């Protein structure tokens, strides 16, 4: 049963909790605290009826969004790396007996699919400095999740739903859209945070597809996208040398070899991934020497 938010009026204002526990936001942890309770309730509502779901939140800080999630009446699991915030969260848990579980850990080390019972949703205002790394980790374990409502730096959020030809279209766009339906929800002004970040933020909802757009191992998708977007400004016939015979790949996948990666639809890039996965194509030593950036450079997302 959903709690009436007014029934929790005894909770102190978030600013008082921050002051009492000395919770100054730390740049090294990517912290920007969200204190607008109307906004946090809007984020919680974007995930639908959470009363019968396990909700996981990463980086709750003093618990602004956590309050809104607990008001939905279901179990909430928070993962917080900053020990200073734990005492504040414990106070919040006492106001919602039996609902809140606090895990003091680095979220990058936690397997979300092992927490609570299904259906399992992640609803979070993500720390900017690890948001992309977290998302990629969760996409690897997506079979254990039923939905995600996440706030990112707007530039990152725009990459998730970007289409070919748009500035934000990238390997992150391809991998995310391959596995999820992506719905941008709303933007968030920096003034909603303490301290205000220098950039806008945006909330998106990711719904795992019943099956991926193309049945291909994620390692092949990562390899194809890293190779193509590693030289995104070059015609695709150049980076494709790292995957085999570029002419044969272009012909098999119906690609104009003079196109650039940022012009290729998601489905076309997935065809490349399926092709190299199916025949185990590898670049020759000469091709690797001629194109070192496609094999050794870190992936660009």
MOPEMO-V320238 format. One line per field, one symbol per residue. phi: phi as a letter, one per 20 degrees, with the letter a starting at -180 (. if undefined). psi: psi as a letter, one per 20 degrees, with the letter a starting at -180 (. if undefined). burial: + if it has 9 or more other ideal C-beta (glycine too) atoms within 8 Angstrom, else -. A space follows every 50 residues. Layout:
# MOPEMO-V320238
phi=???
psi=???
burial=???
This chain:
# MOPEMO-V320238
phi=.fffgffdffffgfffffffemeffdffdmebfddfffffffffffenfe fdceddcdmfmfoffggfffffnefcdddceeggeffffffffffcgmed dddeaeffddeffeemdffccdcbefggfcffffffffffdffeddrbcc dcggffgfffdgdgnegefbffgfffffdcedcfdaecfgffdcfffecf cbdcdddgfgbggcebffffffffffffefcfeegfffffffdqffffff ffdldffefdgfdefgffffffffffffdmfcffffffffcffeddffgd d
psi=ppqphhikiipqqhhgggghjlmppphhjkpopoiohhghhhgghiiboj hkqppppplicikghgghghiiirpppqophohhigghhhgghhimpihp ppoorphiipohiipaqqqpqpoqnqphijggggghghhhkhijqiqpoq prphhgghhhiqrpiqhipahhgggghhhqppopfqqpqhiiqoqprjrq rqpqppopqhqqhpnqqhhhghgghhggihlhiqqhhghihiibohgggg ghjlpoiirqhiipqghghhggghghhhjkpqqrhghhhhmhhihiqqqp .
burial=--+----+-----+--++--+-+-+---+++++++-+-++++++-++--+ +-++++++++++++++++++++++++++++++--++-++++++-++--++ -++-+-+--+-++-+----+++++++++-+++-++++++-++-++-++++ ++++-+++++++-+---+++++++++++++-++++--+-+-+++-++--+ ++++++-++----+-+-+-+++++++++++++---+++++++++-+--++ --+-+-+-++++-+-+-++++++++++---+-+---++--++-++-+-++ -
